Amino acid sequence: MSAHDEEISAGNNSPVMSLELKLSEKARPLFEEAARCAHANGLWVSLSSSVTEFANAELVLSAQYPQDEAPSSYKLIADTANQVVIHEMTFSRDESTDRQETQPEALNNMVINTQLKAFFTKAFGLHLA
């Protein structure tokens, strides 16, 4: 069994897997729902996920109106080395970035929905239901 397989079989006992699982199981469905709503309101939306060279899992939602030059994005980063979750929002219209660190326990529906609503309100004046 490879080290990767052992890590997977460890399930939620591994802090690395725990954060990655929370990102995919908790955050991704909420990001997908927000993306559908934003698309229905005229935005071009993309959603991607990756694992960085530092073993941080990332979930990125990028959105823009067709006439916008660049997208705004909300990146959720599971920083496994420091055991924190980073909410990073980049706003193309005013070229600003908001960055907030939270504990892994805060990776829940209420916090993620609140952050998504704040992102779409600030970036596009769009109020998600």
Secondary structure, DSSP 8 states (H G I E B T S, - for coil): --HHHHHHHTGGGSHHHHHHHHIIIIIHHHHHHHHHHHHHTT-EEEEEEEE-TTS-EEEEEEEE-TT-SS-EEEEEEEETTTTEEEEEEEETTTTEEEEEEE-GGG-SHHHHHHHHHHHHHHHHS----
